[in-house]
Amino acid sequence: MILIIGDYYSGTGPALVTERYIETLTRDNSKSGRGKKADYIVSKKKAARFFELLIKIPRSSVLFLSGHSRQNILAMRIGKLFGKKAAYLMHGAVEYENKINHAEDEGMASDERKMMEMADLILAVSRQFENWLKENYPQYASKTAHVTNGIDWDILRESATADDRDPEGVISVGGGMPRKNIKTVCKAVEILNGRGHHITLTVAGDKGADSDEIASYPFVRDIGFVSHDELIREYHRNKIFIQNSVFETFGLAPLEALLSYADVLVSKECGALSVIKKTEDMDIIQDPSDPEEIADKIEALLKEENHTRLLVELDKESTSWKRRTGELEDILGTL
């Protein structure tokens, strides 16, 4: 039995991934009639989680740890005592990303390094990220693989209703994190509004080192950190979604925006390109630091659209969470 350990309730991107794995495995369990093939740590409080770990780890066959935390390190240590193998799903590179975001945290970096060292298997969330990990952490290359994030196709059904989309609305997610590079998107929108456009840039996400600069632009609508449901509604309200990250392991946001019928513009660094096929030049930002390039590509998308073309190329069966869960089970079965 797989024991899933990690945050599934905070509403962050990694938590949504964990939640999807839990839902899919649990749904399959209930239909199979062959007993449970997965369980997860339900408790949210540290003390309760500790006792739940002590009860459930001995009953499991393998530990699947989603994300890094000291509680997850504790789970790995308990697992070692009972001879349980552990797979660590890395949603991002915390130490490297914190440097980019000017928010270095040695405690978080140490936790990440410890989990990589202790894990029997390290799983990246995209092939691109797997290659990056092998290049930057060659000591762990032999135990590094990947399982690509799935796509929540239910969003497409929910998006079938008409909406009042702003024909010049642009949205970007990541708040003030420098890694998301939204300040360069602001410069691009400033160029376009200088050309006669009337673009409002909606920015979702927590505060960060770039927040003050982003807030200084009069056309910015900062909605902060919002629920997943509200974020989907925002994708409906805006014509274009932009992810201008300088480093992005995968990220569900471009795919969720696409399923909400928004046009999508992403930097070449985005791991989601591993599942978005047959892109054209207008779909990809080659230089995330160049506001002129971004402005020209936003302007092109204001005149036409790319979501229909990109959606047609997405294969529903191969990108579903059911398929991804099956791939995960196969990988964990090798431990």
C-alpha positions, 0 to 999 in steps of 0.5 A, a space after each residue: 500500500 502506498 502511503 501519501 504524505 504531504 500538504 493537500 489542503 493549503 490551495 497551493 500548486 503543490 498541494 493541488 497536485 498532492 490532492 489529485 493523487 489522493 483523489 485518484 488513488 482513493 477513487 480507484 480503490 473504492 471501485 476495485 474491491 480488492 482492498 486499499 492500494 493507497 492511504 494518506 496522512 489526514 491530520 493537519 496538526 503536527 502532534 496528530 500527524 506524528 501519531 498517524 505516521 507511527 500507525 500508518 507507516 508500518 502498514 504501508 509498502 512504500 512512502 510517497 512524500 509530496 514536497 519538502 518539510 521537516 515533518 516529511 523528513 520525520 516520516 522518512 526517518 520513521 520509514 527507515 526504522 521499518 525498512 520502508 522505501 521512500 520516493 520524494 516528489 519535488 515540485 520545485 528546487 527550493 534552494 535555487 528558487 529562493 535565491 532567485 526570489 531574494 528570499 534565501 532560507 538555509 533551514 528550507 534549503 537544508 530540509 530539501 537537501 536532507 530529503 534528497 539525500 534520504 530518498 530512495 527515489 527522487 521524482 521531478 514533475 517534468 522531464 525538463 526538471 529531471 534533467 535540471 536536477 541531474 545536472 545540478 545534483 549529479 550525486 543523485 542522478 542515478 536515483 532521479 526520474 520524473 512523473 509529469 503532473 496531470 491535467 484536471 480536465 474537469 475544468 474544461 467542462 466547467 468552462 463550457 458556459 459563456 462569460 464576460 471576458 475582458 477583450 484586453 484583460 491580461 492575468 499573471 500568477 506568482 505575485 511579487 516573486 522575482 522568479 515569476 518576473 511579472 515586473 517585466 510583464 508590467 513594462 510590456 503592458 506599459 508599452 502597449 498602453 502607450 500604443 493606445 491599448 487599455 490593458 488591465 493586468 491582474 496579478 494573483 499571488 503572495 507578496 514578494 521582493 517585486 511587489 512594490 514595483 508591480 504595484 506602482 503601475 496604475 493598470 495593475 489589479 493586485 488580487 493577492 493570494 486567492 482560492 483555486 476556484 477564484 483563480 479559475 474565475 479570473 482566467 475566465 475574466 481575462 483574454 490572455 494568461 502570461 507565465 514569464 518565469 525565469 525558472 519553472 519546473 512545471 506549474 499547473 496555471 498555464 494549463 488551467 488557464 488554457 482549459 478556461 479558454 484563455 489564450 496562453 503566453 509562456 516563457 521557454 523556461 516553463 515545464 508545462 511546455 512538456 505537454 503543450 504541443 505544436 506551439 508557434 513563435 507567438 506562444 513562447 517568450 524567448 527572452 523573459 527579460 525583454 518587455 518589447 518581445 512580450 509586448 509584441 506577443 501580447 499584441 498579437 494575441 489581442 488580435 487573434 487567439 491560440 487557445 483552440 489550436 493548443 487545446 486540440 493538441 492536448 491528448 486527454 487520455 495521456 495527460 489525465 490524472 488517472 494516467 499519471 497515477 498509473 505511471 506513479 504506481 508503476 514507478 513506485 512498484 520498482 522500489 
